Each structure stands twice: as C-alpha cells, then as structure tokens.
Amino acid sequence: MLGIRISYWCVTVILRKYRYVKIGAMNETVSVILNRKSTRQFLRKAIPEETKADIIAATLRAPTAGNLMLYSIIEVNEQAVKDTLAISCDHQPFISRAPWVLLFLADYQRWFDYFEFCGTGDFARRAGLPVRNPAEGDLMLACCDALIAAQTAVIAAESCGLGSCYIGDIMENYETHRDLFKLPRYTFPICLLCLGYPTKAQKARRPTSRFDQQFIVFKNSYQRLRESEFEKMFDKEQARAFRNSEELNGAVNVGQLIYRRKFAADFTMEMNRSVKAILKQWGDD
Ligand SMILES: Cc1cc2nc3c(=O)[nH]c(=O)nc-3n(C[C@H](O)[C@H](O)[C@H](O)COP(=O)(O)O)c2cc1C
C-alpha cells in the first residue's frame, strides 16, 4: 500500500513538473487558466480555420458593457504588416513569426457613426439631451470591452492547445499604427495578441510566479503596504532578479530595477506620448 502511494506521489510530482496534471479536484477550465503562460516561440504549424472560428466565436461571447460590443478585432494576415509591428511594438521580432496576430481596438466609432446615421444630433437637441462626442469615460469602457474580449480569446486559444502573448506596445507609435490600420478617430489600439502552437521548449517552461495574494486581494478597503510587507512581498522576487548581477547596472533593489527597466524605459516614455496623442482625439472639439 505504501509502495503504491509513493509511486503515485512520484508520478504526480513528475507530471506536475511538466504541467500535464490537473491538481486536486480542479475543473478543466481552472486547470487551463492555472497552467497558461505567455508563448513567444511558435511552431511553424498552421492553425486550422475551424479552430480559429471556434476561438473567435468564444471571443465574441465575452461580456460587453451594455451589450454594445465596444471593440473591433483586426486579423493581421500580411507578413509585411507583422514585420512592421515587430519593429513598431518595441522591437519584438517574435511578432513577425507569430502564425496568428489579432489587434484589439477599443471602438466607439461604430456606434458614433450609427448615432449619426440615426440622426441622434437633432433628436438630442429636441429632447434636451447632451449633444456630445465619445469622451474619456466612453474610452475606458470600450477598453474594458476590448481587453475582456482579448482575454477570452487567450483562454479559448489555450484550451485549443494554442499559446498566446499580449503585446501592450501596440499603444506606442500611434501615428504609425493609425496609418497602418486606417484607424478612425474613436478607436484605440489597446492590445495585440500573437497566437500559435507553442514549441516544445515553451510548453516545458513552468508558469511564471505571482505575488502572494495577501498583497493583492484585500477585504472591504484598500490596504497600502508597509515597509515590512514590501520586504516580504519582494523576498523571492528579489532573489530571482538579483541572480544575474549584470542586469542590475547600479540598481540596489527590485524597485530601482523595475523603475529603470519598465517605468522610466524608453518604450514606456513613448507609450505615454503616444497615448496622449490618442486621447487628444477623444472628447469634444
Ligand atoms: C497588457 C499586457 C501587455 C503585455 N505586453 C507584452 C509585450 O509587449 N511583450 C511581451 O513579450 N509580453 C507582454 N505581455 C506578457 C507579460 O509579459 C506576461 O503576461 C507576464 O510576464 C506574466 O507571464 P505569463 O503570461 O507567462 O504568466 C503583456 C501582458 C499584458 C497583460
């Protein structure tokens, strides 16, 4: 009996290591979510059209504010466009090698055009309603819609054996992306998704760690963290980040490392410039 238990334990540990096992009594969906990781290396294997259709169908079932579907999806098929994105999105060559690339737009243009088609300007004046253009709040709501749709695509894809990676850098270089995709005024390129079958190496990679939930999930009110909690929060992260001392380049803790690598990095500065340029388009003239 003990022998059987030990063998079961060994097999479980090995399978868990390679992420082929559902841990505990977990249902399949939760298991897919817990085992997901970003994929940046893809097999040169075409994705069947039926699989793509299933993923798109699932994506369009995502919750959407007021059932308005305040987003659009542009499928990027042209290699030349993928190559441009690989440069314009902070020089990430794997974008040009991704078999399936989807651009998610927050989109109020469609509804605004329809309002115009329906004569809502005159209607609003007669009814004493505000006459207005899509503004910042509408944009935030449309971004929520687009991101929820994108994440639904990620999980649907994962359940079909496809890996994916978000590209947030699509918010950079607005002028390039506006011209490339003929983006009208009331759209906002909120994220790009690269999808494809993961390579063996990508599959074997363990999911990345997360901060412990005590620092992320609060009860009833927001909790600002104290020094001792930060120390606890960054214990493991600190050790991991500092393994490669060459990376540090003068930084003495994780905060300084991330400040340099992300918060004050050139790509972040460009993202803020670019987003400001997009925001100027929204709201009343
Ligand atoms: C909004 C957003 C933008 C992201 N942008 C990029 C990106 O431009 N390039 C990239 O390689 N990964 C990008 N990622 C993936 C994250 O780096 C990744 O989710 C994170 O490191 C956690 O790893 P995991 O997804 O494997 O769990 C992005 C993820 C999100 C949610």
The ligand as an SDF file (V2000), in Angstrom:
LIG
                    3D

 31 33  0  0  0  0  0  0  0  0999 V2000
   -1.3450   44.3120  -21.0950 C   0  0  0  0  0  0  0  0  0  0  0  0
   -0.1900   43.3650  -21.3300 C   0  0  0  0  0  0  0  0  0  0  0  0
    0.8310   43.7450  -22.1790 C   0  0  0  0  0  0  0  0  0  0  0  0
    1.8850   42.8670  -22.4340 C   0  0  0  0  0  0  0  0  0  0  0  0
    2.8400   43.2210  -23.3470 N   0  0  0  0  0  0  0  0  0  0  0  0
    3.8200   42.3440  -23.6490 C   0  0  0  0  0  0  0  0  0  0  0  0
    4.7560   42.6580  -24.6720 C   0  0  0  0  0  0  0  0  0  0  0  0
    4.7290   43.7170  -25.2920 O   0  0  0  0  0  0  0  0  0  0  0  0
    5.7180   41.7290  -24.9420 N   0  0  0  0  0  0  0  0  0  0  0  0
    5.7890   40.5270  -24.2860 C   0  0  0  0  0  0  0  0  0  0  0  0
    6.6680   39.7310  -24.6020 O   0  0  0  0  0  0  0  0  0  0  0  0
    4.8910   40.2000  -23.3200 N   0  0  0  0  0  0  0  0  0  0  0  0
    3.9180   41.0750  -22.9950 C   0  0  0  0  0  0  0  0  0  0  0  0
    2.9730   40.7430  -22.0600 N   0  0  0  0  0  0  0  0  0  0  0  0
    3.0540   39.4450  -21.3840 C   0  0  0  0  0  0  0  0  0  0  0  0
    3.5820   39.5960  -19.9520 C   0  0  0  0  0  0  0  0  0  0  0  0
    4.9550   39.8680  -20.0000 O   0  0  0  0  0  0  0  0  0  0  0  0
    3.2880   38.3080  -19.1940 C   0  0  0  0  0  0  0  0  0  0  0  0
    1.8890   38.1220  -19.1270 O   0  0  0  0  0  0  0  0  0  0  0  0
    3.8520   38.3540  -17.7700 C   0  0  0  0  0  0  0  0  0  0  0  0
    5.2550   38.4050  -17.8000 O   0  0  0  0  0  0  0  0  0  0  0  0
    3.4370   37.1390  -16.9600 C   0  0  0  0  0  0  0  0  0  0  0  0
    3.8630   35.9670  -17.6150 O   0  0  0  0  0  0  0  0  0  0  0  0
    2.8220   34.8480  -18.0730 P   0  0  0  0  0  0  0  0  0  0  0  0
    1.8180   35.4610  -19.0080 O   0  0  0  0  0  0  0  0  0  0  0  0
    3.6640   33.8100  -18.7700 O   0  0  0  0  0  0  0  0  0  0  0  0
    2.1480   34.3300  -16.8510 O   0  0  0  0  0  0  0  0  0  0  0  0
    1.9360   41.6130  -21.7850 C   0  0  0  0  0  0  0  0  0  0  0  0
    0.8790   41.2390  -20.9450 C   0  0  0  0  0  0  0  0  0  0  0  0
   -0.1560   42.1040  -20.7220 C   0  0  0  0  0  0  0  0  0  0  0  0
   -1.3000   41.6540  -19.8330 C   0  0  0  0  0  0  0  0  0  0  0  0
  1  2  1  0
  2  3  1  0
  2 30  2  0
  3  4  2  0
  4  5  1  0
  4 28  1  0
  5  6  2  0
  6  7  1  0
  6 13  1  0
  7  8  2  0
  7  9  1  0
  9 10  1  0
 10 11  2  0
 10 12  1  0
 12 13  2  0
 13 14  1  0
 14 15  1  0
 14 28  1  0
 15 16  1  0
 16 17  1  0
 16 18  1  0
 18 19  1  0
 18 20  1  0
 20 21  1  0
 20 22  1  0
 22 23  1  0
 23 24  1  0
 24 25  2  0
 24 26  1  0
 24 27  1  0
 28 29  2  0
 29 30  1  0
 30 31  1  0
M  END
$$$$
